[in-house]
């Protein structure tokens, strides 16, 4: 009887262990596989077009373009002039009317100019406003905070085209006014960005890497061939079976040299695609390979948990209220100080709850506000 009982208990332990392993495989397996399979590898630049783009990027000189900057950027603060060694410049793409969201970002993670004794800066990049009152508010914001850049030239009737134009103009501004920033984060005002965690990661790199294009990589996404759907791409316009690997918005990181290469490669790119996909297309044209990090959330909102957010680089879909909560819980930029087991448990919880949030009948999470 004792032998049978021992065998039964052994089977129970094996069953329990198998279920624990299966649970973790389902929860973290995708991220683990992505981390190994979607890492960039040394590229051999043998394609003539790639070599031409990289050479044009190396020789790019926008000095003369500064003359017309008052027309291109009617509101133009230059937060990089006093930082000769700026590690991270975060460019937050925003709309003129999103004042409350910009205020939430300013009062939370953007309220940092130094992290781990290195300089970081954040600015908001907006398009023009047809409303005079809204434009006046933007100018008052610029005077008060010194973190607004506004540009002209967006077609407001085509949001998709306008957003891509906003991205390209922000890249141009970076090259003109902040070429000393080593890394650029392109983000949106609905993202919570963990600058201390991202800074620690960058400082831990053995060398200052070129060709760093870092984010949550989308691998082998198929182009939309249905003419009734958004982002329709006819075969004649884009014959490839898959879209290029790209870092999912609304937050990813580029090294300064990649900004230059993408800007040059983007000169004649106007496909009806989201901006993050177009960045990936331009990166491929410049011979830059996307590097995957599961610590970027991509376009997903991660269910809030302090230790989980202390580990992640970004979370999308953050309302003004939750940004303030996260900022206070994470020590106002000093970090939470979570232990290994606490971080592990928190990642399990927030990842499981995020998956559950995808189910429409459970998606009643009101914590984003």
C-alpha positions, 0 to 999 in steps of 0.5 A: 500500500505504501508503494502504491501511495508513493507511486500515486504521489509521484504521478501527482507531482509529475502531473503538477510539474507538467502543468506548471511547465506548460503554463509557463511555456504558454505564457512566456514561450513566445517571448523566449522564442522571439528573443532567440529567433528575432535577434539581429545578426551581422549584416553583409551589405552586398546589395548596391541599393543598400550601399548607396543609401548608407553612403548617402546617409553618411554624406547627408548635410542639412546645414543649409536646411536650417535657413528655412526652419522657421517656416518648417517649424513655427514652434521650435524649442531646442532642448539639446543645445546644453547637452553635449552628451545626451544618451536618450532623446524621446520624441513624443508624437502628439496632437495639438488638442492632446493637452491633458495627455501631454500634461500627464506625461510631463508629470510622470516619466518625462519629468526626468532630465538625468537618469543614472547620471546621464542626460535624457530629454523628452519633447513633444512633436505636433502638427499644425492646428487649424484652430486659433485658440488651440494654436495659442495654447500650444505657444503658451505651452512652448513658453512655459515648458520649452518642450514643444516642436510644431511643424507645418505641412500635414494633410489633415484630410489623410490621417495616415499620410499625416502621421507618416509626414509627422514621423519624417519631420521629427527625424529631420528635426533630430538630425538638424537640432539634436545630432548629439543624442546617442539614442532616439525613442519614438513614442506617442503620448499614450505610452508609459516609458520606463526610462531608468530600465531602458537607460540601464539596458543601454549602459550595459551594452558593451559598445555604443552600437550602430545600426540599433533598431530596438523594439517588439519585432513583428516578424513575417506579417502578411500585407493586406490584400483585401481592397475593403480593408484598411492598409490595402496593398495591391500586389502590383504595388507590393509584390513581396509575400511578407512585410519587412520585420519592423518594431511595433509602435507606438514606442521603439528605439533608434540609434542616431545613425539609424535615424539618419539612414531611415530619413534618407531611405524614406525620401520616396516611400509613400505606401499606404501603411502604418508609420511603424511598418514604414520605418521597418521598410526604410530600415530594410532599405538601409540594411538595418535589422530590427532587434527584438526586445519583449520588454517593449509592449508594442501596441499592447496595454499591459495590465498594471502591476508595479513590479511588472512595470518596473521591468518593462520598457513601455506600455501602450494605451495609458490614460492620464490617471494611470500614468500618475499612479505608475510614476508614484509607485515606481518611486518617481523615476528611482525604481521600485526595487522589486526582488527577483521572485517578486518581479517573476510573480508580477510578470506572470500576473500582468502577462496572464491578465493582459491575455485575459483582457484580449477576451471581449467578455472579460475586457472590463478593465477600467484601470487605464484612465 
